[in-house]
């Protein structure tokens, strides 16, 4: 069913996320979308890098190299000054968010291939073929010297492959498409699917531990904190699931209208924030599920928020970047790019990198 092309492999060095890196589109394995520093309200557009197609692939940053994919079929390595370092043609659109792990770039394509690429040269190290497109980011798991890359596909399956060689370790087949990114937490793989279930797998074996019915479709990714999973669904419902008791703790639905949650949630201490296609950004009390505030963005919010210290960075399909006060949802900074933004920005200390549908990567920071 699955084929593997092994070309070569990278030398692995264990690295940790720091203030100057953003190696997965939600910030960490638990997909929490949070950083422990401020974004300056004096920030301006510093540069723009133009690709030849639309960008749906959320960028990632490590060791002063920004990586993104484009519908033009290329993966791009870009310096933090906005200069091209390398370009790798894959002959298919790259829409999945980028993962950088141990100096290797992992990127999924619309023809169902997962590419492993050298961060510094753009050389393809190996390819792994699934049976349908890959739209969500890969995640990683390591036990001792054994490192695995875990990702979903529209072939209904979660795939776990060796990070160094691309050799298949296990697959788990669900009942429909898998659109989002699986979270990894305490030996578990947690993900939602278009069959409406949140599933929990054993990370070692890929065996199902539990599945919980939430909705008709789930296209967003879960965020995990203190053994709770938080996830939105296509029916306009936002849920908190206890991963120990494997039960729903609380749920929220807008009483007036229920439009889809495409974005994924972001977590900071006792607050959780998520955007919706109704054009609002919602902030909840993480424990009780009570609505603390909402902010009218002005357009559909498919891009996932990022939380800084006391700040919320959101973007919408009109092309607005908006920085909010996390305590009350008031806008404190904004910038109109003017083209739809559908992906999570890559956020590092003093700079953020935003991908838009005009094929541009925009860098914001202080001069």
Buried (B, 14 or more C-beta within 10 A) or exposed (E): EBEBEEEEBBEBEEBEBEEBBBBBBBBBBBBBBBBEEEBBEEBEEBBBBEBEBBBBBBBBBBEEBBBBBBBBBBBBBBEBEBEEBBBBEBEBBBBBBBBBBBBBBBBBBBBBBBBBBBBBEBBBBBBBBBEBBBBBBBBBBBEEEEBBBBBBBBBBBBBBBBBBBBEBBBBBEBEBBBBBBBBBBEEBBBBBBBBBBBBBBBBBEBEEBBBBEBBEBBBBBBBBBEEBBBBBBBBBBBBBBBBEEBEBBBBBEBEEEBBBBBBBBBBBEEBBBBBBBBBBBBBBEBEEBEEBBBBEBBBBBBBBBBBBEEBBBBBBBBBBBBBBBBEEBEBEBEBEBEBBBBBBBBBBBBBBBBBBBBBBBBBBBEE
